[in-house]
Amino acid sequence: MNNNIKYLRSLGIITLAAMFSACTQIDTGNVGVERTLGNVGKDALPPGVYFTLFKTVDEFTAKEVSFQLQDMTPKSRDNLTMKDVDIDIYFKVMPASVPGLYTKYQGDVVKHKQVVKDGTSDLVMAYNRVSREARESVYKSVALLDATTMHTKRAELAEMVRATLQAELDANDKGAFLITAVNVRNLLTDPAIEAAIRQRAETDQAIQKKLKEVELARAEAERLIVQAEGEAKANRIISESLTPALKEIRLAEIQRDTALAIANKPGNTVLMGHSTPLVNVNK
């Protein structure tokens, strides 16, 4: 009797161990793809524990992942070859699309840590397809910008790469991928081009300085013109306001002041009349 109980207990333990070993867990942020006798399930399995004694459940990440494109040498719009372009791509696979992508890209699955230093062990679906399209998108986007000004348009270049890559992925797998961000980490041109960029910057600064000087000179000239016009207008008003009598008085005042100035000198005699003063100069 005791032997039967021990046997049943051992059998139960073995059965439970087999059942637990036939279970798999899908972590938060990942999805599962069910395969039964080679047939792939159409629906993505959400996070949880699944019994896999008679089927297989493969787990793929649906979280945002990143990878780097390095040491690229695309040509710019002005037909100059960039020395080094490094770009970070951030993307995620939409959970509902994972089963279909699994069927379409079975051989295109990598662990994240295989392509990114300090990456995770999560399986990334269609990585090679995304990275290939990303590289082509970088070359297409760089070809739309001039090398001499590209360093000032990093944000614009990043958005161009993101939009181009998203369009390329949607062309074959609509809604399956989402490009969440693009970061232009490094953007180097040929040393000769760098020198040309610095020269252009110096030239632009010199031009701006000259334009500022011209603006200041124009403003000063306009000020002088306004001042001269104001003085001329004032003189015209004064002249027009003088009556003949006032003009005679003003003329007499001028003659008086002149005569007094001469009379104050030793030996001079001034005779005042109705017209011009008579001056007798004794030497």
VEXKE-594290 format. One record per residue (C-alpha): x, y, z; chain; residue number from 1. Coordinates in nm, 2 decimals. Layout:
+--------+--------+--------+-------+-----+
|      u |      v |      w | chain |   n |
+--------+--------+--------+-------+-----+
|      X |      Y |      Z |     A | NUM |
...
+--------+--------+--------+-------+-----+
# end
This chain:
+--------+--------+--------+-------+-----+
|      u |      v |      w | chain |   n |
+--------+--------+--------+-------+-----+
|   0.00 |   0.00 |   0.00 |     A |   1 |
|   0.27 |   0.24 |   0.09 |     A |   2 |
|   0.46 |   0.15 |  -0.22 |     A |   3 |
|   0.15 |   0.24 |  -0.43 |     A |   4 |
|   0.12 |   0.57 |  -0.26 |     A |   5 |
|   0.48 |   0.65 |  -0.32 |     A |   6 |
|   0.45 |   0.55 |  -0.68 |     A |   7 |
|   0.14 |   0.77 |  -0.74 |     A |   8 |
|   0.31 |   1.06 |  -0.56 |     A |   9 |
|   0.62 |   1.03 |  -0.78 |     A |  10 |
|   0.40 |   1.00 |  -1.09 |     A |  11 |
|   0.22 |   1.31 |  -0.98 |     A |  12 |
|   0.54 |   1.50 |  -0.93 |     A |  13 |
|   0.67 |   1.39 |  -1.27 |     A |  14 |
|   0.35 |   1.49 |  -1.43 |     A |  15 |
|   0.35 |   1.83 |  -1.27 |     A |  16 |
|   0.71 |   1.88 |  -1.37 |     A |  17 |
|   0.63 |   1.78 |  -1.73 |     A |  18 |
|   0.33 |   2.02 |  -1.73 |     A |  19 |
|   0.54 |   2.31 |  -1.60 |     A |  20 |
|   0.82 |   2.24 |  -1.84 |     A |  21 |
|   0.56 |   2.24 |  -2.12 |     A |  22 |
|   0.47 |   2.60 |  -2.03 |     A |  23 |
|   0.61 |   2.92 |  -2.17 |     A |  24 |
|   0.58 |   3.28 |  -2.05 |     A |  25 |
|   0.55 |   3.59 |  -2.26 |     A |  26 |
|   0.68 |   3.89 |  -2.08 |     A |  27 |
|   0.52 |   4.24 |  -2.07 |     A |  28 |
|   0.59 |   4.44 |  -2.39 |     A |  29 |
|   0.63 |   4.12 |  -2.60 |     A |  30 |
|   0.39 |   3.91 |  -2.81 |     A |  31 |
|   0.38 |   3.54 |  -2.89 |     A |  32 |
|   0.33 |   3.35 |  -3.22 |     A |  33 |
|   0.18 |   3.01 |  -3.19 |     A |  34 |
|   0.28 |   2.72 |  -3.42 |     A |  35 |
|   0.10 |   2.39 |  -3.43 |     A |  36 |
|   0.24 |   2.12 |  -3.66 |     A |  37 |
|   0.41 |   2.39 |  -3.87 |     A |  38 |
|   0.10 |   2.60 |  -3.90 |     A |  39 |
|   0.14 |   2.96 |  -3.77 |     A |  40 |
|  -0.15 |   3.12 |  -3.58 |     A |  41 |
|  -0.30 |   3.43 |  -3.72 |     A |  42 |
|  -0.34 |   3.61 |  -3.38 |     A |  43 |
|  -0.06 |   3.76 |  -3.17 |     A |  44 |
|  -0.06 |   3.62 |  -2.82 |     A |  45 |
|  -0.05 |   3.88 |  -2.54 |     A |  46 |
|   0.18 |   3.86 |  -2.23 |     A |  47 |
|   0.10 |   3.56 |  -2.01 |     A |  48 |
|   0.17 |   3.19 |  -1.95 |     A |  49 |
|   0.08 |   2.93 |  -2.22 |     A |  50 |
|   0.07 |   2.55 |  -2.22 |     A |  51 |
|   0.30 |   2.43 |  -2.50 |     A |  52 |
|   0.29 |   2.05 |  -2.47 |     A |  53 |
|   0.14 |   2.01 |  -2.82 |     A |  54 |
|   0.24 |   2.35 |  -2.97 |     A |  55 |
|   0.52 |   2.60 |  -2.98 |     A |  56 |
|   0.50 |   2.96 |  -2.88 |     A |  57 |
|   0.78 |   3.19 |  -3.00 |     A |  58 |
|   0.82 |   3.53 |  -2.83 |     A |  59 |
|   0.91 |   3.85 |  -3.01 |     A |  60 |
|   0.95 |   4.20 |  -2.88 |     A |  61 |
|   0.69 |   4.47 |  -2.95 |     A |  62 |
|   0.88 |   4.73 |  -2.75 |     A |  63 |
|   1.08 |   5.02 |  -2.90 |     A |  64 |
|   1.43 |   4.90 |  -3.01 |     A |  65 |
|   1.72 |   5.09 |  -3.16 |     A |  66 |
|   2.01 |   5.02 |  -3.38 |     A |  67 |
|   2.30 |   5.23 |  -3.53 |     A |  68 |
|   2.40 |   5.30 |  -3.88 |     A |  69 |
|   2.77 |   5.39 |  -3.88 |     A |  70 |
|   3.05 |   5.50 |  -4.11 |     A |  71 |
|   2.82 |   5.58 |  -4.40 |     A |  72 |
|   2.96 |   5.80 |  -4.69 |     A |  73 |
|   2.66 |   5.92 |  -4.89 |     A |  74 |
|   2.68 |   6.20 |  -5.16 |     A |  75 |
|   2.52 |   6.53 |  -5.10 |     A |  76 |
|   2.31 |   6.74 |  -5.35 |     A |  77 |
|   2.62 |   6.93 |  -5.46 |     A |  78 |
|   2.79 |   6.59 |  -5.55 |     A |  79 |
|   3.03 |   6.59 |  -5.25 |     A |  80 |
|   3.09 |   6.27 |  -5.06 |     A |  81 |
|   3.04 |   6.29 |  -4.68 |     A |  82 |
|   3.33 |   6.16 |  -4.48 |     A |  83 |
|   3.13 |   6.00 |  -4.20 |     A |  84 |
|   2.76 |   5.99 |  -4.12 |     A |  85 |
|   2.63 |   5.80 |  -3.81 |     A |  86 |
|   2.26 |   5.78 |  -3.74 |     A |  87 |
|   2.05 |   5.61 |  -3.47 |     A |  88 |
|   1.72 |   5.45 |  -3.57 |     A |  89 |
|   1.44 |   5.38 |  -3.32 |     A |  90 |
|   1.14 |   5.16 |  -3.42 |     A |  91 |
|   0.89 |   4.91 |  -3.30 |     A |  92 |
|   0.69 |   4.63 |  -3.46 |     A |  93 |
|   0.31 |   4.66 |  -3.41 |     A |  94 |
|   0.19 |   4.36 |  -3.21 |     A |  95 |
|  -0.09 |   4.26 |  -3.44 |     A |  96 |
|   0.14 |   4.24 |  -3.73 |     A |  97 |
|   0.39 |   4.00 |  -3.57 |     A |  98 |
|   0.23 |   3.67 |  -3.69 |     A |  99 |
|   0.22 |   3.79 |  -4.05 |     A | 100 |
|   0.57 |   3.92 |  -4.04 |     A | 101 |
|   0.69 |   3.59 |  -3.88 |     A | 102 |
|   0.55 |   3.40 |  -4.19 |     A | 103 |
|   0.70 |   3.65 |  -4.43 |     A | 104 |
|   1.04 |   3.70 |  -4.26 |     A | 105 |
|   1.11 |   3.38 |  -4.08 |     A | 106 |
|   1.48 |   3.39 |  -4.16 |     A | 107 |
|   1.51 |   3.76 |  -4.06 |     A | 108 |
|   1.51 |   3.74 |  -3.68 |     A | 109 |
|   1.79 |   3.85 |  -3.45 |     A | 110 |
|   1.84 |   3.90 |  -3.08 |     A | 111 |
|   1.87 |   4.27 |  -3.00 |     A | 112 |
|   2.20 |   4.22 |  -2.82 |     A | 113 |
|   2.34 |   4.08 |  -3.15 |     A | 114 |
|   2.31 |   4.42 |  -3.32 |     A | 115 |
|   2.33 |   4.67 |  -3.03 |     A | 116 |
|   2.59 |   4.68 |  -2.76 |     A | 117 |
|   2.43 |   4.62 |  -2.42 |     A | 118 |
|   2.11 |   4.51 |  -2.60 |     A | 119 |
|   1.85 |   4.27 |  -2.46 |     A | 120 |
|   1.79 |   3.90 |  -2.54 |     A | 121 |
|   1.45 |   3.99 |  -2.70 |     A | 122 |
|   1.40 |   3.86 |  -3.05 |     A | 123 |
|   1.36 |   4.14 |  -3.31 |     A | 124 |
|   1.14 |   4.07 |  -3.61 |     A | 125 |
|   1.26 |   4.17 |  -3.97 |     A | 126 |
|   1.56 |   4.36 |  -3.84 |     A | 127 |
|   1.77 |   4.32 |  -4.16 |     A | 128 |
|   1.48 |   4.45 |  -4.37 |     A | 129 |
|   1.44 |   4.76 |  -4.15 |     A | 130 |
|   1.81 |   4.83 |  -4.13 |     A | 131 |
|   1.85 |   4.79 |  -4.51 |     A | 132 |
|   1.57 |   5.03 |  -4.58 |     A | 133 |
|   1.71 |   5.27 |  -4.32 |     A | 134 |
|   2.05 |   5.29 |  -4.49 |     A | 135 |
|   1.89 |   5.36 |  -4.83 |     A | 136 |
|   1.67 |   5.63 |  -4.67 |     A | 137 |
|   1.98 |   5.80 |  -4.53 |     A | 138 |
|   2.15 |   5.81 |  -4.87 |     A | 139 |
|   1.83 |   5.94 |  -5.04 |     A | 140 |
|   1.79 |   6.21 |  -4.78 |     A | 141 |
|   2.15 |   6.33 |  -4.78 |     A | 142 |
|   2.13 |   6.36 |  -5.16 |     A | 143 |
|   1.87 |   6.63 |  -5.11 |     A | 144 |
|   2.09 |   6.86 |  -4.90 |     A | 145 |
|   2.41 |   7.06 |  -4.97 |     A | 146 |
|   2.72 |   6.94 |  -4.79 |     A | 147 |
|   2.82 |   7.30 |  -4.71 |     A | 148 |
|   2.50 |   7.37 |  -4.51 |     A | 149 |
|   2.40 |   7.02 |  -4.40 |     A | 150 |
|   2.56 |   7.06 |  -4.05 |     A | 151 |
|   2.30 |   7.33 |  -3.98 |     A | 152 |
|   2.01 |   7.11 |  -4.07 |     A | 153 |
|   2.05 |   6.80 |  -3.85 |     A | 154 |
|   1.69 |   6.81 |  -3.74 |     A | 155 |
|   1.56 |   6.85 |  -4.09 |     A | 156 |
|   1.78 |   6.56 |  -4.21 |     A | 157 |
|   1.66 |   6.34 |  -3.92 |     A | 158 |
|   1.30 |   6.41 |  -4.01 |     A | 159 |
|   1.36 |   6.34 |  -4.38 |     A | 160 |
|   1.52 |   6.00 |  -4.30 |     A | 161 |
|   1.23 |   5.91 |  -4.06 |     A | 162 |
|   0.96 |   6.00 |  -4.32 |     A | 163 |
|   1.14 |   5.83 |  -4.61 |     A | 164 |
|   1.20 |   5.51 |  -4.41 |     A | 165 |
|   0.84 |   5.50 |  -4.28 |     A | 166 |
|   0.71 |   5.54 |  -4.64 |     A | 167 |
|   0.94 |   5.26 |  -4.76 |     A | 168 |
|   0.83 |   5.02 |  -4.49 |     A | 169 |
|   0.46 |   5.10 |  -4.54 |     A | 170 |
|   0.49 |   5.03 |  -4.91 |     A | 171 |
|   0.53 |   4.66 |  -4.85 |     A | 172 |
|   0.40 |   4.61 |  -4.49 |     A | 173 |
|   0.14 |   4.88 |  -4.43 |     A | 174 |
|   0.11 |   4.96 |  -4.06 |     A | 175 |
|   0.35 |   4.68 |  -3.95 |     A | 176 |
|   0.64 |   4.91 |  -3.84 |     A | 177 |
|   0.65 |   5.24 |  -3.67 |     A | 178 |
|   0.97 |   5.46 |  -3.69 |     A | 179 |
|   0.95 |   5.64 |  -3.36 |     A | 180 |
|   1.27 |   5.85 |  -3.38 |     A | 181 |
|   1.58 |   5.92 |  -3.58 |     A | 182 |
|   1.89 |   6.08 |  -3.43 |     A | 183 |
|   2.18 |   6.23 |  -3.64 |     A | 184 |
|   2.47 |   6.14 |  -3.41 |     A | 185 |
|   2.76 |   6.23 |  -3.64 |     A | 186 |
|   2.78 |   6.43 |  -3.96 |     A | 187 |
|   3.13 |   6.49 |  -4.09 |     A | 188 |
|   3.23 |   6.63 |  -4.43 |     A | 189 |
|   3.57 |   6.61 |  -4.61 |     A | 190 |
|   3.83 |   6.84 |  -4.45 |     A | 191 |
|   3.84 |   7.05 |  -4.76 |     A | 192 |
|   3.47 |   7.10 |  -4.74 |     A | 193 |
|   3.50 |   7.19 |  -4.37 |     A | 194 |
|   3.75 |   7.46 |  -4.46 |     A | 195 |
|   3.51 |   7.59 |  -4.73 |     A | 196 |
|   3.23 |   7.60 |  -4.47 |     A | 197 |
|   3.44 |   7.80 |  -4.23 |     A | 198 |
|   3.54 |   8.04 |  -4.51 |     A | 199 |
|   3.18 |   8.08 |  -4.61 |     A | 200 |
|   3.09 |   8.16 |  -4.25 |     A | 201 |
|   3.36 |   8.42 |  -4.23 |     A | 202 |
|   3.25 |   8.57 |  -4.56 |     A | 203 |
|   2.89 |   8.58 |  -4.44 |     A | 204 |
|   3.00 |   8.76 |  -4.13 |     A | 205 |
|   3.20 |   9.02 |  -4.33 |     A | 206 |
|   2.90 |   9.08 |  -4.56 |     A | 207 |
|   2.67 |   9.13 |  -4.26 |     A | 208 |
|   2.92 |   9.37 |  -4.11 |     A | 209 |
|   2.93 |   9.58 |  -4.43 |     A | 210 |
|   2.55 |   9.57 |  -4.46 |     A | 211 |
|   2.53 |   9.70 |  -4.11 |     A | 212 |
|   2.77 |   9.98 |  -4.19 |     A | 213 |
|   2.57 |  10.07 |  -4.50 |     A | 214 |
|   2.25 |  10.08 |  -4.30 |     A | 215 |
|   2.41 |  10.31 |  -4.04 |     A | 216 |
|   2.55 |  10.54 |  -4.31 |     A | 217 |
|   2.21 |  10.55 |  -4.48 |     A | 218 |
|   2.04 |  10.63 |  -4.15 |     A | 219 |
|   2.29 |  10.91 |  -4.08 |     A | 220 |
|   2.24 |  11.06 |  -4.43 |     A | 221 |
|   1.87 |  11.05 |  -4.38 |     A | 222 |
|   1.91 |  11.23 |  -4.05 |     A | 223 |
|   2.12 |  11.50 |  -4.20 |     A | 224 |
|   1.87 |  11.55 |  -4.48 |     A | 225 |
|   1.58 |  11.58 |  -4.24 |     A | 226 |
|   1.79 |  11.83 |  -4.03 |     A | 227 |
|   1.88 |  12.04 |  -4.34 |     A | 228 |
|   1.52 |  12.04 |  -4.46 |     A | 229 |
|   1.41 |  12.15 |  -4.12 |     A | 230 |
|   1.66 |  12.43 |  -4.10 |     A | 231 |
|   1.57 |  12.55 |  -4.46 |     A | 232 |
|   1.20 |  12.54 |  -4.37 |     A | 233 |
|   1.27 |  12.75 |  -4.06 |     A | 234 |
|   1.47 |  13.01 |  -4.25 |     A | 235 |
|   1.20 |  13.03 |  -4.51 |     A | 236 |
|   0.93 |  13.09 |  -4.25 |     A | 237 |
|   1.14 |  13.36 |  -4.08 |     A | 238 |
|   1.21 |  13.53 |  -4.41 |     A | 239 |
|   0.85 |  13.52 |  -4.52 |     A | 240 |
|   0.74 |  13.66 |  -4.18 |     A | 241 |
|   0.96 |  13.98 |  -4.21 |     A | 242 |
|   0.77 |  14.29 |  -4.33 |     A | 243 |
|   0.95 |  14.58 |  -4.51 |     A | 244 |
|   0.96 |  14.78 |  -4.19 |     A | 245 |
|   1.11 |  14.49 |  -3.99 |     A | 246 |
|   1.37 |  14.44 |  -4.26 |     A | 247 |
|   1.47 |  14.81 |  -4.24 |     A | 248 |
|   1.49 |  14.78 |  -3.86 |     A | 249 |
|   1.70 |  14.47 |  -3.89 |     A | 250 |
|   1.93 |  14.63 |  -4.15 |     A | 251 |
|   1.97 |  14.94 |  -3.92 |     A | 252 |
|   2.06 |  14.71 |  -3.63 |     A | 253 |
|   2.33 |  14.54 |  -3.84 |     A | 254 |
|   2.47 |  14.88 |  -3.95 |     A | 255 |
|   2.47 |  15.00 |  -3.59 |     A | 256 |
|   2.65 |  14.69 |  -3.47 |     A | 257 |
|   2.90 |  14.73 |  -3.75 |     A | 258 |
|   2.97 |  15.10 |  -3.68 |     A | 259 |
|   3.01 |  15.04 |  -3.31 |     A | 260 |
|   3.26 |  14.77 |  -3.37 |     A | 261 |
|   3.46 |  15.00 |  -3.59 |     A | 262 |
|   3.43 |  15.31 |  -3.36 |     A | 263 |
|   3.56 |  15.11 |  -3.07 |     A | 264 |
|   3.90 |  15.09 |  -3.25 |     A | 265 |
|   4.14 |  15.38 |  -3.17 |     A | 266 |
|   4.16 |  15.66 |  -3.44 |     A | 267 |
|   3.83 |  15.57 |  -3.61 |     A | 268 |
|   3.54 |  15.82 |  -3.66 |     A | 269 |
|   3.20 |  15.70 |  -3.76 |     A | 270 |
|   2.93 |  15.94 |  -3.91 |     A | 271 |
|   2.58 |  15.79 |  -3.90 |     A | 272 |
|   2.35 |  15.89 |  -4.18 |     A | 273 |
|   2.03 |  15.76 |  -4.34 |     A | 274 |
|   2.22 |  15.51 |  -4.55 |     A | 275 |
|   2.57 |  15.37 |  -4.51 |     A | 276 |
|   2.78 |  15.49 |  -4.22 |     A | 277 |
|   3.08 |  15.72 |  -4.30 |     A | 278 |
|   3.40 |  15.59 |  -4.15 |     A | 279 |
|   3.70 |  15.82 |  -4.11 |     A | 280 |
|   4.01 |  15.62 |  -4.04 |     A | 281 |
|   4.30 |  15.82 |  -3.90 |     A | 282 |
|   4.63 |  15.65 |  -3.94 |     A | 283 |
+--------+--------+--------+-------+-----+
# end
